[in-house]
C-alpha cells in the first residue's frame, strides 16, 4: 500500500525505483520484500490517514536511491546515514536498516577487491569506514538475536528456529554477512581490529551451523589466524575461542573437520621454531589439546589417524633408509606433532586434571598411549649420535609428561644412560668460549660445539634434570628401591671410570698414571654424585616405611595406596627435584632476558640502518642540487 501511495504521489520516481532498485546481495525481489515485511511486522502498527505523507524511513530510502542515480550508480556513505542506521537498529531492531548495513559492510570488506567496484555504496572517508565496521560487527548480531533468539535446550545445546519463515528469509543476509566477515579477516593486518572482528563472530555461530561451506571457510580462516606466530597472543587466543565455540556447538561431522583443520594448522605453524616463536607454538599446542576433550570419541578417531601417519613415516625411514630419509623424522614439525599428542593424552587421561576419571584407562583417548610411546621411543633412537642428543631430550620430556599424567611406567633410564657412555661424557672436552646452548629450541647441536666443555656441561645439566624427573615420578612408589638399583649401579661405574687414575692393560695388568684419564670435569661428576646420593637416600626412606606395612605384593590396593597422601615434595628425591625445577626456571628467565635484549638490539640496528639510508639519500639530493 505504501508503494502504491508513492506511485500515485510521484510516478516518475516510482518508475525509477522499479528500474534501479535491484539489490546486490543475490536476493530475489521476493526475498527483499519478505525482509521488509518482517521489519513492518515487528514495528508498531499505526493507522495512516489518506492524506498523510510516507514515513521518514521510506523518504530516507528514496533519497538514498536518488543520490545513487545522481552519483553514477553508487551512493557515497556519510556519517549521518551511519547514525540513522545505528538508531534504527538499536531502537527499533530494524531489519531494513540491517539489510542496508550488510550491503555497506560488504562494500567495506571488499573495498580493495574487484567485487567492491560494483557495490551499491562507496566509501571514501576513513572515519565512515571505521564507524561502519563497528556498526556491522556490534549490532548485526544484536538485531538477529532479537528477531531469531538463540534458545538453550535442557541438554545445554543452543538452538535456533531454522525451519521458520523468518530464518529462511534472512538466510541471504546471513550468508553474505558471513562471507564479508571472513573476507575481512583474511585481509586484516591490524591486531586490535582482527580481535574485534573475531569477537563479533561468536554470537553468529549458532545461525551458521546449517551452512557447512561457510563453516569450512570460517574454520580455515580462524585457524590461519590462530596458527600465525607473528600475531599477538590476545588475538590468537580470541581466534581459538571461536574455534572452541564452533567445536562445542557443531555436530560430529563438522567437529571432525574442525579438528583436522586445527591439527594441520598447528603442524604448519610449527615449521619455524626458534627462541622467538617457541612461546607461540607452545600456546598453540596447549590450546589445541583442549579441543580433543570436547568429544573424546571423535578425538580418538582423528588422533588414531594422525598418530598412525607418524608411525608410517617412521617405519618407512627405518625399512627404506636413504641418505635423507631421516629428515622426515628429525624435523621440528614431526617432533612438535609427537609432543602435541603427548599433551592431548596427558590432559585428557589424567585423573588429577579430570576428576571424572577414576583411572587413566577410563578415558576414550587412553588406547592412543601405547602406540604414541612406541613411536616416540623409535624416533628417539633413530640416529643415536651426539649431534642429535638435544632431540632425544625433547622427546624424553614428552614421555615424562605422559608418564607423570597417566602414572604409566615408561623405561626412559636406558636412553639417558646411553648418553653417559658416549665419548662426549667420558673423554676430556676441548676448552671453549662458546655461549651456552638453549636445549629447548634446538634439535641438532652445531658442529663447533661437539667435544667442547660447553656442550659437555650442557649435556650434564640436562641428564641430571631428566634422570631426577624420571625417578621423581616414582619417588613414593613402593618398588622404588628395586627400580633405582640398576641405573645407580650404572652411574657409579661411570663415575669410577671418569674419575679413575688407573688404566686397564689388555693383558690384565694395571698401569698407574700420574693424573686421571677421565673427563676432568669435576662440576659434572659432582652433580652426578649428588643425584646418586639423593636416589639412595630416597630408597632408604621408602625401605623404612615398607617395614611398617602388613600387606604383601599381591595386595594391589595396598600397593597403589602406599604413601598416597604423602606429598612428593616431602621425599628426599622430591625436594631435590623441586630445587632443580626452580634452578631451571631461573635459567630460563635469564635466557628470556637475553633474548629480549637481543631483540631490542636488532630493532635498534634496523632503525639505525634506515636512518643511514635516509641520510645517504638526502646527501645525494643535496649534491645533485649543488651540481
ABEGO torsion letter per residue (X at the ends): XAAAAAAAABAAAAAAAAAAABBAAGBBAAAAAAAAAAAAAABBBBBBBAABBBBAAAAAAAAAAAAAAAAGGBBBBBAAAAAAAAAAAAAAGBAAAAAAAAAAAAAAAAAABAAAAABABBBABAAAAAAAAAAAAAAAAAAAAAABBBBBBAAGBBBBBAABAAAAAAAAAAAAAAAAAAAAAAABABAAAAAAAAAAAAAAAAAAAABAAAAAAAAAAAAAAAABAABBAAAAAAAAAAAAAAAAABBAAAAAAAAAAAAAAAAAAAABBBAAAAAAAAAAAAAAAAAAAABAAAAAAAAAAAAAAAAAAAAAAAABBBAAAAAAABBAAAAAAAAAAAAAAAAAABAAABAABABAAABAAAAAAAAAAAAAAAAAAABBBAAAAAAAAAAAAAAAAAAAAAGBBBBAAAAAAAAAABAAAABBBBBBABBBBBAAABABBBAAABGBAAAAAAAAAAAAAAAAAAAAAAAABAAAAAAAAAAAAAAAAAAAAAABABBBBAAGBBBBBABBABAGBAAAAAAAAAAAAAAAAAAAAAAAAAAABABBAABAAAAAABGAABBAAABAAAAAAAAAAAAAAAAAAAAAAAAAAAAAAAAAAAAAAAAAAAAAAAAAAAAAAAX
